[in-house]
Amino acid sequence: MGEHDYSAAIAKIKVPMLILDQKWHRLFALGGKPSNVKELETRENDLLKREAELKKELKDLKKVKENLMSSVMSNMEGTSDLVSKKLDDDKRLLEECKERIASAEDELMDIPNQTEEVNKQLMLASMDYCYDKLRTNSQEAEEITNWIKDIRVQLKKNVIRKHNREINNKEIYSYMHDVFGMEVLNLFDLQNGDFYLGTADDKADDKSAKKSSEEAADLSNVNLEDVDLDAVSKETKEDSDEIDESIESAEENQ
């Protein structure tokens, strides 16, 4: 929204001096300040510096004014040309001093209004930035949430597939044992032993088993309706059909 949308609402609100607030600076800690915010911050800083300069200048001018007035008063009764010239110079300087004091006071009187206006503009620019950042962060967080959800679903499906493969291995090895006998299997195991039956005392130690248990627990919050169970069932059936075909082939060869 533009400034005109807020002007009526914030007209009576006292906005704190933002550039003096460390928490305001922290709003831009991650992304940095946009160019319009930097420009307004510079303008407000310049106004504050100018205000400090004018106050110091007024203090010095008033001190000079007092000295000139004292000099004028002390030389009022003088009659010599030197005293008369000194008196004229002091009067001229006194008038110049008064003019500079009046000019500085007028400028100083207007600075708070200028600073307040710039400060409100800075607030509006900060609000625009912050709410845009809130929307962007929310959108990215939602995208990441969806990504995590998808990964969890895929992980859940792969856990099911892994379980099916282990069951398939156990069934194949069991049928091989029944068909060919342990003596033959022992001989072939020596040459083809790089396989995993998924037993508790095989390949995985207690720590690995515990880790697998924790991973499975972490997946407990995944809804089964998010998993394509039809595809998994189809895959399981295909695995079962392959086993049956292997058995039939072995029986025909006997």
N, C-alpha and C positions, 0 to 999 in steps of 0.2 A: 504494500500500500504506500501511497505517496504521503508527503508531509501534510497536505491539506485534509487528509482523512483523519488526522490525529490532532490538528491544531486546536480545535474547539475543546477536545477532551483534556488536553494537557495544558491549556492556557493558565489554569489556576494551580497547577501542580508545581511544587518546588523541587526541581531536579538537582541532585547533588553534583558538585563539580567532578565530572567523570575522570578527567585526566589526573586528578589527585588521588583517585581510588585505585589501589593495587588490584583489587578484585576485578575492576573493569578491564584492566590490562590483561588479566588472566583469561578473559573471555576469548582472546585471540591467540592464546599460547600455542595451539596446535597448527592452525592454518595461517597465522599472521594477519595483520590488519589490511583490509582492502584499501584501495587508493583514496576513495572518498572519505573514509574514516581518518586516514593519515592527514589528508588536507584539512579537515575540520579540527583535528587535534593540534596541528601546527598553528592554525588561526587562533585557537583558544590559548595556546601557549604564548603566542605573540601578544595577545591582549593582556594576559596576566603580567608579562614582562613589562609592557608599556605602563600598566597601572602602577607597578612597583617603581619604575623610573619617574613617573609623574609625581608620586608621593615624595620621593627623595628630592626631586627638583623643587617642589613647593616648599619643602622644609628649608632648603638652601636659600630660595628666593625670599622667603619671609625673614630669614636671618639677615640677608643683605638689606632688605627693606628697613628693618629696625635700625641697622647701622647708618643707613642713609638718612633716615629721619632724625637720628641723634645728631648727625653731622650738620644737617640743615638747621636744626634748632640752635646748635652751638654757634653757627656762623651768621645768624640773623642780625646780630647787632654789629657785625663787622663793617668797617667803612673803607678799608684798603681795596685796591684793585685786585690784589691776589685773593683776598677773602671773598670779594664779590664774584670773581670767576669760579672759585671753588664752590660757592653757594649755587651758582647757575648750573654747574656741572652736576652737582648732587641732586638738584631738582629735576634735571633732565633724566638722570639715571633712575631717580625715584619713580618718575612717570613710566619709564620703560619697564621697570620692575613690576609696577602695579599692573601694567598691561599683560606682561608675561604670566603673572600670578592669576589674573582673570582668565586668560586663555587656557592655562593648565587646569584650573578648577573646572572650567566648562568641559574640557576634554575628559577630565577625570570623572566628572559627574555622569557622562554618557557611557563610559566603559562598562560598568556593571550590566547595563541593559544589553549592550553588544555581546558581552560574555555570556549572559543568560540565553540570548537567542542562539548563539553558536553552540552552546552546551545542549540546548534542546534539539538542534539539528543533529548534533553528534549522538544524542540518545536515539533519535529515530533511525539514523544510519546503523547504529549498533544493534537495534532491535531487528532491522531488516536482515542484517548479517546473521544474527543469532537464530532467528526463526528459520532462515534458509538452511543454516547448518543443522538445526534440529530435524528439519524435513529430510535433508540429505542423509543424515545419520540413521534416521528411522527407516528410510528406504533401503539403505545398505544393510542394516541389521536384519530387515525382513528377508532380503535376498540371501544373506548368510544363513538365517534360520531355515529357509527352504532348502539350501544346499546341504546343511547338516541333516535335515530330515530325509532327503534323498539318499545321502550317503549311509544313513542308518538303515534305511530300507534295503539298499543294496547289500549292506553288510549282513543284515538278517537273512536275506536270500542266500548269500554265500555260506553262512553258517549252516543253513539247511542243506545246501549242496554238498558241503564238506562232510556233513553227517551221513548223507546218502552214499558218498564215495567210500567212507569208512565201512558202512554196512555192506556195500557191494564187495569190498575187498575181503571182508570176513566170510561172506557167503561163498565167493569164488574159491578162497583157500580151503574152506570147509568141504566144498564139493570136490575140489582137487584131491583132498585127503581121502575122501570116501572112494573116489574113482581110481586114483593111481596108487594110493597107499603111502604111508609115512616114509618108507625106505626110499621110494622114488623121489618124494618131495624133498627129503633131506639132501639128496644128490643135486637136484636142480636148484635148491635154495642157495647152495654154495656159489653157483654161477649167476643166479638171478635174485640175489638177496636184497637188492636195493628197492624195497617196497615197504609200505606202512599199513599195518592192519588196524591201527587205531586203538590198541589195547592200552590199558592204564600203565603197564610196566614196560611198554615198548616205546622207544624214541623220546618220550617226554618224562622229565623228572617231576618231583613234587612241586617245585616252583612253577614250572611251565603249566602243570595241571591247574594250579591255583590261579595263574594268570588267565587261563582259558575260562575258568569259572567266573572270574571277575568280569571278563569281557562279555560273557553270556548274560551276567546280571545287568551289565550296563545296557544291554539291548532289550531288557524286559519292558521298557517303556515304549517300544515300537509296536504300534497296532498291527495285528495280523491282517486287517483289512487293507493295509497299505502294501502288503506283499502279494505279488501275483502268484497265488497258490496253485492256480490252474497250470501255469507254466512249470512250477516246481513239481507238481504231481505228474505232469506229462514227462518231465525229465526223469523222474523216479521210475515211471513205467517203462521208459526206453531202456534204463539201466537194467530193470528186471527182465525185459525181453531179451537183452543181450546175454544175460546169464542163462536163460532158458535155452537159447539157441546154442550156447556153448555146451550145455549138458546134452542136448539132443545130438549134437555133432560127435561128442565123445562116445555116446552110447552106440551110434552107428558104426564107429570105428572099432568097437570091441568085437 
